Structures are given as C-alpha cells and as structure tokens.
C-alpha cells in the first residue's frame, strides 16, 4: 500500500515536472509532423490508398500504426492527454501559490546588495528619512514595504510586475479551455457535403440521407440536424484571361426557423469567404462544375431527358467526367429492361478544342461546351443491389459482357448520336452545379474566446517582467547618508538594466534634482 | 481589377535594387566582422552595463576622446547606412506592387517572401539599437539575400489579381501578420545558431577559434534571441489565430490539419518549448538555443517544402 502510494506520488511528480512537460511538447511536435508529410484519410483518402499500394509492406505497417489518421491515433491522443494532465498538474500548485503571492509582502532587503545583478550606491548629505521619503515617492506604483534595521538604517523593499504571473496563468488556463472547447466541437459538430443543381433545385438540412457525404461528430447520430432549406437559383463565375478564377457567386434563397412554417424565402448571395450563417449552422460554397443535359428519343418515340452532375478532373480547365444513365421507358418486365439500359459516359469540355477527334478543354467557362462520349447499352447493374458511383459505369458489367459499347462520338450542343436500333441521343447543353457544405460546431465561439484570452495572457506575460528593487539608507558617523540600491529581475534579466539605471539614478540623486 | 504594368515594373526594379544594396551591405558587414578588432572587452563592458549605473555616473571617470575610426569600423557604419537604404527600396517595391495590383501586396510566394525578408531586416535594425550586434548584419543579410534572390527568380510571379478564396480582408491581416512574425523569427534563428558556435568555443577554445572570437558574447546572443522571440512569438500566435478565423469563413472549419496548419502548429509548439526551456534550470543556454534553431528550420521548411512539394489548401504559391 505504502509502495503503491509512493509510486503514484512519484509518477505524479514526474509527470508534472517541467522537463516532462518539455519532453511531451517535443513529442507533440514530432507526432504532429507525419500528418503534414504523409497523406491523411481525413483530407484525401484516395491518396492514402495510392500511397499504401505504392509502398507495399511498410505502407501497410504505417496504416496499422495510424499514420494516415495521425490526429485520431492512439499515440497522438496519448501524448496530448499526458500533456493535458501535466499542464493541469503544473497549473494547480501555481494557482495556489499565485493567490498567496498576491497577499505576500515584498521580501526582506538582502544584507549585501552589492551581490545583486543590478547595484548602485552613493553618499549624500540628506538625512535618512528624506532619502526614504523621496524613494517612496519615486517607487509609486510598486508594492513596497519599509523596514528598519538594527543599526538605524532604513530600507524599502519594492516589487512589481505581478501581472506577469496573472498573464501566464490566464494563458495556460485559456489553453486548457481551448482544448476542451475543441474536443466538444469534435463531439457535437458535424459536416456534410452535397451537390445541388444551380437551376432552382433545393436542398434541406433535414437528415443525413440528403447529403452526398456526411462526417458526424462522436455524439451525433444525424437525427437532430438544425432544419433549414436552401434553393440554388443560379451560379456565376468570372475568370481572368489565363483561366484563373476571379469570382464565384451562387444566388440562393433560404428559409430557417419561423420561415419554414410560413414558407418565406430569404435571398442570399453565397460566395467564397462569405458563408451563409443561419440557425447556428454555416453553409459554404465549396466548388462548382457542369451538368450536361442529354435527351434520348427511343425507337418507340418516347423521350427521356436527364441532368446529372459530372465531376471536374482538371481543376484549371474544368474538363469533367461522368456518366448519365437511362432506363428504357414503358418496359415493365425487369429482365427486358435490364437488357436495354443506356449510359452516356465520357468527358465534358466547357470550352472544347479538338485535335482531330481528340477533345480537350482550354478554358473553365462554358464558352463552347462539347462532350466526347461512349454509349453503353445493356445491364448497368443499378438493380444489382450494389452501390455504384454516379460518375462512372460499373466496369465489371462490361467485363462480364452484360454491358456493351455501342457508339463513340464527339457532340457539340444540339448534335445527336443515332444508335443502330434507331435510338437518338441529343446533347442539349450544360448547366451549373454547386457543391455546398453544411458545418455545425456549437463550441467554436468558445474556441475563439479562449484563443483571444490566450493571446492576451501571452502578451502580458511576455511583456511584463517581475522585478524587485531594494533601497537602503544607512546613517554614517559623519552625518551623511550612504544609499545603496539593488535590483533583481525574477524571471528574465534581459531588459531590466535600462529601467534599473534610470531608477537608481533618480533614487541616488534626488537631492540634486531638488536643489536645482 | 486591371494591373498597372508600369508601376509593377518599377516595383520589380525597386526589389532588385534592394537585393543589390543588401548584398553590398553584406560585404561591408562581413569585412568588419573579418578584419575589425575583435570585441575583446565585450565581457567587461557588459558587466559594467549590467552593474547598472553606467560609466557616466562614476565620479572622476575621464571619458577618453574618440579614437580615429578604423577602416573596418567605417565599413560597418556604411553597411548600416546601406541597410537602411535597402529597406527604403524594399518598402517601395512592396508599396508599388500593392498600388499596381490594387490589393495587399502579399498574395503569392514572391510577395510573401518580400514582406518576410523586410520584417527580418527591420527587426534586426531595430534590435541593433539596443544590442552591440552591428557585426552580425552579414549573418542576417545572407539568408535575406538568398531568400530574396530565390523569390525574385524561381518563385517570381507577375503582378496579378488573386483567386476567389484569397479575396478577403483576412488576406491583408492574416498573411501580413504571419509573414512579418516569420521574418522576425529569422533573427533569433540566426542568433541561436551563432550562440551555439560561441558556446562551443567558450567550452573548448580550439573550436571555431578564429570565427567565434569575433562574435558578441554568448550572453548577448542569448538575450538577443530571447528578446526577438518574445517579440515575434505572440505575433505568430495571433497570425495563426487570424488564419483559423479566416479558415472558418473560407474553408468551412477553423482548424483542419492542413499541412501548412500542421507545421505552423508544430513550430508554435517548438517556440513554446523554447520559452519554457529558457525558464527551466538545466535547459537554459545551449539546449534552448538548439530548440530555437529547430523552430527556425521548421519555419523555413514550412515556407518552402509545404508550399512547393505537398499539396494542401495553402498551395497558393503561384509557381508551377
């Protein structure tokens, strides 16, 4: 029992020692670095998979060690939890000490002031009491204590700069608060992304199913999202002549709170750097792209149109890829239907240029949209029960021979492909889509408050020096007075010299000032 | 916003002149450092200053008339004058760039580097007033000239507007604060490196015997590093904070472990460790200096590697 207590005590002491805190700080820095150097799942999971494939066994080893999700890994958590404990262990005793310091009197004047890092002395004709009175006046703003010594000498002990420790404690406690707020945000926050057609289509933040991707906090189950709805009316982008984007603007209407009941829409110009803040959530404009519109006229005369977003593959020219899929109309037999599904897949160029039949895009704006597409017919596998990307066809269906390529052609707006069975596919043009992000973080305001407190505390604690000065006036036998001044900066000597020089000059030569 | 090509050209000339003038100043500083009299009495003088009263308060002290300045000393003084001239050109280059593009002149890596180096030089000039460090001018200006040369050649980007994500008043605030604080951190980085040399020489006089003898005392270098870190670190903190506020508006979250954010965090932790180490018995001196040096290396790493090699949200370099 005794041993166990001793062990606990020693562990606590070791953990709260400054050198341990320093070591943990280094470990934290070292541990955070792989997150910048290795691809991270949270930022780009495709890149992680690629990296693992490229690097074989040690790629997989790093995966086991959590190096692709550094900030959620057990070892990173261990470091910051230990640091957190160490910080608390350092701070609590300092807090008690701080409160007792606040009431404490400046310490006794040392016997030998000449030993202090800062020291000055002089003889004067003034009486001891005059010297002390003048010194008291000069040391206004300092916390002072006057004492008398056995040989008739009088001293003043003065100290100032108590705010340094105040700032120090504010900084560290704010740091603790920031970490707690950060953690709360990770628990109760969520982020969801969704692509919405910028042709008056709507999106409602009513459930997880409405999102294309959703990243919940640990305590979020997706059932209690803040309700609000958004309607994207249009999207405008402007570009410099070299294709660099100059501005993005999506005109949206939104309703939240009471507006949901009354059906009132409020307009908002959604731009990069200007998220919509409503009902405690934020809505961001993240990206944009093009949606090609295809109209299929089937042999029996029925027509179907489809507008499905294609995704940019080249961020500069917005050359995009995708797959628009059609079910044949008026076929009730599912077997038969699955033999005649159509997919138009390939590339879309907003400003097409052709090198022979090879199409590419030379500008991100939809100046001369065109597509270079393959048409597949057969079983798309959409009824197979397996999920598939909306941007591509299921290649395994092609490999199995159940989906066959029936045409390949470049199409400009209004041009058509005629298939062997008489089906006609027309490219009608492109519209815009925008990708939106909904973010919810109930604690981020507290993160901001704590970080401002941190900066304030840091500034105060680094700018202010805790320093002491002692004055001793000793009566001499010849009736004169010997004045001695000593100074000590408690935390950092740098920069105290200048202040002390001025101070000691005033303290030693007050008499001359008075006379002149 | 159209770009004023004439002003942009003037800005480039000013930039090149600044590099040229700094280079010249570097030679003069190095001359003084190499051929000037070694500051043998540095220690004694430091002690007197630390003693508090200063020479002029000692009664009966005869202030000697100033001796004829040696050539090295005259070169040193010329170097300071040239540095100030270079700062003028440097400021002019940035101002003209800003006027030419109609935005804050720190929207790509070239401009960022220009502001960073300006902050480094100005910090040094300011600290020169309270520390006897004129001879160190060369050590500060060499990295400055290298950075400016790289900026003016490999990283150069013609004056142009910036992309939508950067069109925010936070560009003015966040980038300037980060860039200035990073530039200021160059000074303690150099001071700490020199401290390590000097401290090694103090322990074993045969180490760096010729070089270290002409450096200021280890104590001066340590105080220089600390003072400049103490100035720059809160600013760096504020810069990261402003970045988080901007990221909340631009990218949808205030902190997302983007590579640049991560390395900024890491260097922040390292500088925090430096401040703690300097206040911890057994870690003062060489250990603290090593930490500060690591912090400086991380800052440089963050500037080049993260911007040019990795891809992240901060890939605005405007190169390649």
Contacts between the chains, C-beta under 8 A, distances in Angstrom:
chain1	res1	chain2	res2	distance
A	18	B	276	6.6
A	18	B	280	4.7
A	19	B	280	6.7
A	19	B	282	7.2
A	19	B	283	7.2
A	21	B	276	6.9
A	22	B	273	5.7
A	22	B	276	5.8
A	22	B	277	6.0
A	22	B	280	6.7
A	22	B	283	6.7
A	25	B	269	5.6
A	25	B	270	7.9
A	25	B	272	6.4
A	25	B	273	4.4
A	25	B	276	7.1
A	26	B	270	7.8
A	26	B	273	6.2
A	28	B	269	5.5
A	29	B	266	4.6
A	29	B	267	8.0
A	29	B	269	4.4
A	29	B	270	5.4
A	29	B	273	7.3
A	32	B	262	5.6
A	32	B	265	6.0
A	32	B	266	5.1
A	32	B	269	7.5
A	33	B	262	7.3
A	33	B	263	7.5
A	33	B	266	5.8
A	35	B	257	5.5
A	35	B	259	7.7
A	35	B	262	4.9
A	36	B	259	4.1
A	36	B	260	7.9
A	36	B	262	4.0
A	36	B	263	5.1
A	36	B	266	7.5
A	36	B	306	6.6
A	36	B	310	6.9
A	37	B	259	7.8
A	37	B	310	7.4
A	40	B	257	6.8
A	42	B	256	7.8
A	42	B	257	7.1
A	43	B	256	7.5
A	43	B	257	7.3
A	43	B	258	7.2
A	43	B	312	7.6
A	70	B	257	7.7
A	71	B	257	5.5
A	117	B	50	6.2
A	118	B	50	7.0
A	118	B	51	7.3
A	118	B	52	4.3
A	119	B	51	6.3
A	119	B	52	5.8
A	120	B	51	7.8
A	120	B	52	5.0
A	120	B	53	4.5
A	120	B	57	7.4
A	182	B	255	7.5
A	191	B	252	6.8
A	191	B	253	7.1
A	240	B	160	7.2
A	240	B	161	6.7
A	244	B	160	7.5
A	244	B	161	7.9
A	244	B	163	6.1
A	245	B	163	5.5
A	245	B	164	5.6
A	246	B	161	6.4
A	246	B	163	7.6
A	246	B	164	6.8
A	247	B	164	5.4
A	247	B	167	7.2
A	248	B	164	5.2
A	271	B	164	7.4
A	272	B	164	4.3
A	272	B	165	5.4
A	272	B	167	7.5
A	272	B	250	6.5
A	273	B	164	7.3
A	273	B	165	6.8
A	273	B	167	6.6
A	273	B	168	4.4
A	273	B	170	7.7
A	273	B	249	5.4
A	273	B	250	5.0
A	274	B	249	7.2
A	275	B	249	6.2
A	275	B	252	7.3
A	282	B	248	8.0
A	282	B	252	6.9
A	284	B	251	7.7
A	284	B	252	4.5
A	286	B	252	7.1
A	437	B	252	4.8
A	439	B	252	4.8
A	439	B	253	6.4
A	441	B	253	7.4
A	441	B	254	7.9
A	444	B	248	6.8
A	444	B	254	5.9
A	447	B	244	8.0
A	447	B	254	6.6
A	448	B	245	7.1
A	448	B	254	7.9
A	451	B	241	5.1
A	451	B	244	7.3
A	452	B	241	7.6
A	454	B	237	7.1
A	455	B	234	6.5
A	455	B	237	5.7
A	455	B	238	5.5
A	455	B	241	6.4
A	458	B	233	7.5
A	458	B	234	5.1
A	458	B	237	6.1
A	459	B	234	5.0
A	462	B	230	4.7
A	462	B	233	7.1
A	462	B	234	6.1
A	462	B	275	7.8
A	463	B	230	8.0
A	485	B	52	7.9
A	487	B	52	6.8
A	491	B	279	6.7
A	492	B	226	6.9
A	492	B	278	7.8
A	492	B	279	7.8
A	493	B	50	7.7
A	493	B	223	7.9
A	494	B	223	4.2
A	494	B	226	5.8
A	494	B	227	5.7
A	495	B	227	6.9
A	497	B	49	6.0
A	497	B	50	6.0
A	497	B	52	6.6
A	500	B	52	5.1
A	501	B	52	5.6
A	501	B	53	6.7
A	501	B	54	5.8
A	504	B	52	5.7
A	504	B	53	6.4
A	505	B	53	7.6
A	505	B	57	6.9
